[in-house]
Amino acid sequence: MSTPPRPSKANRREDARAQALRLKEEQQRAARRQRTFAVAGLVAGVAILAVVVALILGQANSTSLDKTAAPASATASGGILVGKDGIAGKSDGAKAGAVTVALYSDFMCPICKSFEQINGATLDQLRESGDIVMEYHPVSILDRAAMGTQYSTRAANAAATVADQAPDKFLPFMTSLFADQPAENTVGLSDDQIAQHAVDAGVPQAVADTFTKGTFTSWVGAATEQASKDLGQLGTPTILLNGTKLDAKVDWRVAGALEAAIKAAQG
Amino acid sequence: MPGTPDVHDVPSPAPPRGDPRPGRWQQWQPWVTLVLRVGLAAVAFAAGLAKITDLPASVRAVRAYEILPEAVVPLVGDALPMVEILLGVLLLLGLFTRFAAITFGALMVVFIIGIASAWARGLAIDCGCFGGGGSITPDQTKYPLEILRDLGLVAVSAVVAWWPRTRLSLDDSLGLAA
């Protein structure tokens, strides 16, 4: 049996140095771990706080439709009915079996303007003859395309205010806004310009002056959210005939196509 | 016995992990990852900021996929933009780089699944990746492009997650564990 060689002095020194090094490395690793946990905790805390703030902000602008102050004539789904007389909220006098034509549009949406120009007159005629009842849904899905001025919401709020306060001027005011539609990704019409369109359409100045109060701004937001829920995918314009989406094969740009679809829905 | 390593020897520095060939890649990798990391940060910021300025639109975009139940649609739509911004901050600062890259990549995988599912079901929607979203006409859909872009982002995230050490990172200057 051989005894292990006695460690020399130099060996012992080396031994101690290696051990010290290992200890130091271990301490460094522990400190690193501790630092990492501390920073991770801090970051996680900030992140959770930020997400909670985002959720609160999101909830704040999503009041449900039945809890917002709606225009007098609005339907539960956020529409404004217009019948024979062309007065917002008055849908009586239509023929039996009249088709309800729901139209979701955004005042900044170019295709909505096209739709208005191509089919506006026809829809007016059909409505006046009692064949259809119109259900206008002014929604605001293009706020981001107005360089921060939220033109879609401002215009829709103005339309809702007119529907509420000067219901017989609702249609001419909407026509006027579409005719002077601003391009996307511009600031849109100013509040004064919107008010001027209203006055030109016959809305009393006193009513036009209240647009900037945003009386129905939250209703517009809630009605847009409701429209999104009802339709699943909210795009503009969307046309519903008696609650059913207009068949994608119907090209409303072709003269007579929309009218034919309406007649078909009449049965 | 001569020739056998003495257990008391101070261990010689271990060969570097990862690429066995030291040299150019190891020299360049921290810079390459830096560029990729900042690129990912820019994408995350752009996506998050575009959405957070119009949270109702973000909610509508999530809803348009018709995947999540209505109860969680607003939560996801409202929280997602902030999550993207936070990931952008981490990636920009180089803080918990590996975690941020993996999370971002996972998010992209989820998006790819969502877009592919919308495509497969014949929906005509905009992915809403950078704001907007919702219904568009069928000829306006860009599903292949959207999926390719997100696949590219997954690849970049994977590279950053694999080699998370970068120059000018808080991970480095705070001396955090990888």
Boltz contact constraints between the chains, C-beta under 6 A:
constraints:
  - contact:
      token1: [A, 15]
      token2: [B, 8]
      max_distance: 6.0
  - contact:
      token1: [A, 18]
      token2: [B, 10]
      max_distance: 6.0
  - contact:
      token1: [A, 32]
      token2: [B, 175]
      max_distance: 6.0
  - contact:
      token1: [A, 32]
      token2: [B, 177]
      max_distance: 6.0
  - contact:
      token1: [A, 33]
      token2: [B, 177]
      max_distance: 6.0
  - contact:
      token1: [A, 36]
      token2: [B, 176]
      max_distance: 6.0
  - contact:
      token1: [A, 36]
      token2: [B, 177]
      max_distance: 6.0
  - contact:
      token1: [A, 47]
      token2: [B, 86]
      max_distance: 6.0
  - contact:
      token1: [A, 50]
      token2: [B, 82]
      max_distance: 6.0
  - contact:
      token1: [A, 51]
      token2: [B, 79]
      max_distance: 6.0
  - contact:
      token1: [A, 51]
      token2: [B, 82]
      max_distance: 6.0
  - contact:
      token1: [A, 54]
      token2: [B, 78]
      max_distance: 6.0
  - contact:
      token1: [A, 54]
      token2: [B, 79]
      max_distance: 6.0
  - contact:
      token1: [A, 54]
      token2: [B, 82]
      max_distance: 6.0
  - contact:
      token1: [A, 55]
      token2: [B, 78]
      max_distance: 6.0
  - contact:
      token1: [A, 55]
      token2: [B, 79]
      max_distance: 6.0
  - contact:
      token1: [A, 58]
      token2: [B, 55]
      max_distance: 6.0
  - contact:
      token1: [A, 58]
      token2: [B, 78]
      max_distance: 6.0
  - contact:
      token1: [A, 143]
      token2: [B, 54]
      max_distance: 6.0
  - contact:
      token1: [A, 144]
      token2: [B, 54]
      max_distance: 6.0
  - contact:
      token1: [A, 144]
      token2: [B, 131]
      max_distance: 6.0
  - contact:
      token1: [A, 228]
      token2: [B, 60]
      max_distance: 6.0
  - contact:
      token1: [A, 228]
      token2: [B, 63]
      max_distance: 6.0
  - contact:
      token1: [A, 232]
      token2: [B, 66]
      max_distance: 6.0
  - contact:
      token1: [A, 233]
      token2: [B, 64]
      max_distance: 6.0
  - contact:
      token1: [A, 233]
      token2: [B, 125]
      max_distance: 6.0
  - contact:
      token1: [A, 233]
      token2: [B, 134]
      max_distance: 6.0
  - contact:
      token1: [A, 233]
      token2: [B, 135]
      max_distance: 6.0
  - contact:
      token1: [A, 234]
      token2: [B, 60]
      max_distance: 6.0
  - contact:
      token1: [A, 234]
      token2: [B, 134]
      max_distance: 6.0
  - contact:
      token1: [A, 235]
      token2: [B, 134]
      max_distance: 6.0
  - contact:
      token1: [A, 235]
      token2: [B, 135]
      max_distance: 6.0
